[in-house]
Amino acid sequence: MFKPSLLQAAALAAMVIQLPAALAQSEIRIAHVYSKTGPLEAYGKQTQAGLMMGLEYATGGTMAVAGKKLVVIEKDDQGKPDLGKSQLATAYSDDKADLAVGPSASGVALAMLPVAEEYKKILIVEPAVADSITGDKWNKYIFRTGRNSSQDAIGNAVAIDKPGVTIATLAQDNAFGRDGVKAFKEAVKKGKLVHEEYLPAATTDFTAGAQRLIDKLKDQPGKKIIWIVWAGAGNPFKIADMDLKRYGIEIATGGNILPAMAAYKNLPGMEGATYYYYGIPKNPVNEALVSMNYKQFKAPPDFFTAGGFSAAMAIVTALKKSNGDTKANTLIKAMEGMSFDTPKGQMTFRKQDHQAMQSMYHFRIKNDPTFAWGVPELVREIKPEEMDVPVRNGR
């Protein structure tokens, strides 16, 4: 029977220890921390589907860059900031993730930002929206492919901010809602903003809030609009049932996922700005996403599917530039000012705060009986260079 000498035994042990290291060098590990469950579960699942399709598309089906296999590790933050924070730390330390993507909720993202800085690893924020993520809470390891509150706000202001218009806002009382309204207030230059109504994120009965909005608007002259900023559960569009037309009050809002846009069917002619609707962008990447999504899910891609796909395009573009090098400083150098193709056309990471500059779409809702949702028809594309998106990180 073979008995290794002490020297041979040591050599064997060294080989065993080196194997995981060798394996790690042949892989690029990407953690996706998202709301697999929780209030934004629908958003999270779309982002994950888009991320996987995007990685497949961007690598030409190989799921590898520079000879290294891409491995995606999924983490469920359940929409809880503390959990998201610990999940990201675990991904970077125990799972040896080279970089991370996520999360769905802005509150979770804000908790995760310091973790990326602590571990000195890249976090691509998709789709959390709050301005503070690439604003005062930002650090150099943070890049965002998702749009921010300012891009939402400026896009929507283009659609509804006209002389003689009086506006009140209805938003969730959280980072997403408050940052959204703050940015919108800054973007409104021609109309008059008279009231901000904030309700708990889990609100289902909007009656009291709607009555306060009506009271503030009903005696105002000219065009009157309630601008809604809402994500997840609850249907704030129920306020349309409170006979707003009697007071000449209209509703406006941005885009949303298709199930939420079922409520838009009752609001034909409503205008706003959206981040994405599958029927709007005309480019090869969007055609690929639409085709892949129909093939896999027998349905069109949704709002956050496009976001996940865009994050994947950014990752693969950066890794090709770095020739598979995942060191944070190498990736930061590659990604600052980097342009990459997405289902929305080209995006570019702004050097100052790593926010992806991107188009928004001014839409008008059409009630088409063949669709289960109100169809956002393109009025015009609002290009990145038209939007003076503030740099808010103070660095």
C-alpha positions, 0 to 999 in steps of 0.5 A: 500500500502506498504511504506518502512521505511527509514531503509528499503529504505536504505537497498533496495538502498544498494542492488541495489548498490551491484548488479552490484558489485556482477555481476562483481564478477561473470564475468571476463571481457576481452576487445579486442581492434583491427582493426575491420575497417581500413588498418589491418581490415583483420588481426583484424577480424581473431584475433577476430574469433580466440580469441572467438574459443580459449576461447570456446575450452580452457573452454570446451565450458562453456565460464567460468573459476573458476565459472566466466563467460568470457565476451568479450568487442569489441573495434575498434581502426581503426588502429589509435594510439590515438583511440586505447589508448582512447579505452583501457582507456575506457575499463579499466575504464568505461567497468571495463575490468579485462584485455585486448587483442590487437591490430592489429597494432604496432603503436597502441600497442605502444600508448596503453602500458602506459595505461595498466601501468596507470590502472595497468591491464594486456594487452596481445599484439596480434598480433602487432609485433614491438620489442619495444613493449616488448623492450624499451617501455615495462612495467610489465603489458605487455605480448605478445603471438604474435611473435616479429620482432626478431623472424620473423627476426631470422627465416627468417635469418635461411632460407636465410642468407648464405655465398655469399648472398647479401640482400636488404630490402623493408619495410613499413616506420612504427614501424613494418617495421623499427623494422623488418629490424633492427632485420633482420640486427642483425640476418644476420651473413653470407650474406651482407646487402647493402640497406634498402628501406622504403616506405609509408605504403599505397604505391601502386606503387612500381616502384621507390623503386624497381628501387633503389633496382635493382640498388643496387643489379644488379652488385653484385656477387652471389645470390641476394635477396630482403627481403620484410617486408610488412603488410596490403594493397599494393602488393610489390610482383608486383616488380617481374614484373620488370624482376628481373630474368634478374639481377639474383635477387630473392624475399624472405619474411615471411608468411602472410594471405592466400589472400596475399599469392596468390602473392606467387604462382608466386614465386615457390621455394621462401624460408622464415620463417612463424609464422603459416600456418594451414597445418604445426603444428601437435598437438591436439590444431591445429587440434581443431582450423582447425576443428572449423574454417572449421565448422564456416567459411567453410575455413581453419584458417589463420595466425592471427586466430591462434594468437587470439586462442593462446591469449585465451589459455594463458588467460584461462591457467593463470585464471585457475592458479589464480583460477579466480583471475584477480588482476594484480599482481596475474596474473603476478605471474601466467604468468611469465614463464608460458607455455601454449598449442597453435595451434603452440605447446607449448609457454612460456612467458619469465620472463624477458620481457613476450615475448612468446617463440615459434617456427617459420617454415622455408618454401619453396613455392610450386605452387599447382593448387588446392590452390588459394595461394602459399603453404608454404611447411615445410623445418623445424621447428625452435624451440624456443631454437634455436633462440637467441631472444634478451631481449630488455627491459633493465630491 
